Amino acid sequence: PEPENPVEEDDLEDYEGQEEDDEKDNEYYLESYKALSDINTKPTAAMAEQAKQGLAMRKEFNRGGTAVGVARANQLVARERLSISTVKRMFSFFSRHEVDKQGEGFNRGEEGYPSAGLIAWKLWGSDEGFAWAKKVRKQIEVEEDKLYALEDHIDIKE
């Protein structure tokens, strides 16, 4: 018996080259993912020095920073390669806490120096850390945008 919906030769033309396109998409996806993992997320020596100062100030003055800030400082001092999510969190921290630079005791010679805000700022790498986090976050966004565009274009199987 004839199938109810036979496939005609003309129907197959729509799928010609589809496997090649899928393979190209997969290669591009892997290249984009590799580009994301190739971003240099190792803290700079200047960031490490600021974090070291922050740890010393925290110990001396018994204030500033949280357990997360201390953990971050230790990563910076060790110059460990940071995860993508950590770089994003650093950018968020600096963006939220930049206002702390306006507080009393942030600058040498002011009452209350060093403020808890200054110590926390240093634990995260200070201005050097903020500049670095901005730069690296931008690189991450560029690569993630490529991945998201590709994921919208192809059907990613989990």
N, C-alpha and C positions, 0 to 999 in steps of 0.2 A: 504493500500500500504506500501511496505518496504521503509524505509528511504534510500536516495541515498548513504549515508556514515554511515552505522550502526557501533555502538561501539561494539567491540568484547571484551570478557573477558580479553584477553591478553593485550589489550590497557590500561585497568584499572590498571594493575600491576605497571605501571610507576608512578601512583599517590598514591599508597598505602603508608601511613605514612606521606604524605605531610603536612597534617594539624598539626600533632605532630611537625614536623620540623619547620613549620611556627611559632607555639606557642613558641617553644624553642628559635627561633631567636628573637621573640618579647620580651621575658623575658630577654634575654641577652642584647638586646638594652636598655631596661628600666634600667637594673642594671648598664650598662655602663654610661647611662645618669645620673643616681643617683651618681655614683662614681665621675663624673665630678662636679656635684653640691655639693658634700661632701668635696671638696678640701677646706682647710682652707685659706681663702683670707683676713683674718683680719690682718691689719698691726701690726708690733711689737711695743713695748713700745719705743725701740731705734729709730725706724723710726719716731714715733710720736714726740719724743724729738728733732730730727734733723729738722723736719718740723716746729716745734714751734720756734726753733732758726732762721730758714730761714724767717719766718713771721716777727719776731722781727727785724732782720737785714734789711729786705726789707722796713719796716716802718722807721727805723732809717736812712738808707742811701738812701732811695727813688730810688732804682734800683733793678734789678734782677727779673727774672721770668715774666710770662705772667698771664693773668686772669686764664688760665687753670692750671698753676702752683700753683697759690694761691688757687684755688678750690681743687686741689689735696692735698695741704698742710693741708687744713681744714679737708678733709676726713681722712688724716693720723692722725692728732691731735685728732680727735674724735674717731679714731680707728674703723671706719666703715668697715664692710665687703665690699670688693671691687668686682666689677663684673669681670668676666673672661676677657672681652675686656679691662677693665682698667688695669689689671695686664699686659696684652700684650702691651698696650700703655706705661706703665711704663718701661718695658724692652726696648722698642724701644727708648724712651727718653734717658735712660741711655746709651744705645749703641751709639746713635748719639752724645751725649754731653760729653762722657768720655774725649774727646779731650780737653774740656774746663778746665780740671784739669791741663793742661800744660800752661795755660794762666797766665799772670802776675796778681798778686793779689789774686790768689786762696789760697795761703798759708800765714799764719800769718807771719808778718815781711816783706812781699813783698810790693813794691809800689802798691798802689791802692787796698789794702786789705780792706774790702772783695770785690772781683770782682763780677760783675753781674752774672758771671758763677757759682761762689761759692754759691751765694744766691739762684739761680735757682736750683742748685744741691741739696741744703738742703731742698728746698720746696718739692722736690720729695722724700725725705727720705735719701739722702746722700748715702754713700757707703753701709750702712746697707740696704737701700731700693733697691740698685742694686743687692746685694747678695740675698735678699729675692725674688725679681722679677725673677731672674735667676732660683732659686730653684722652685718657684711656677709655673713659665712658663713651666718648664720641666715636672712637674706633670700634667699640663694641656695637654701638647703635648702627653704624654703617653695615657691619657684617650681619647683624640680626635682621636688619631691614631686607637684605638680600635673601636671607633664609625664609623670612615670613612671606616675601613675595613669591618665592619658589614653592613654599608649602601651599599657598593659595592656588598656584598653577597646577601642581601635581597632587595626587591623592597619596598622602603619606600614611603608610600602614604602621600602626603601633605594634 
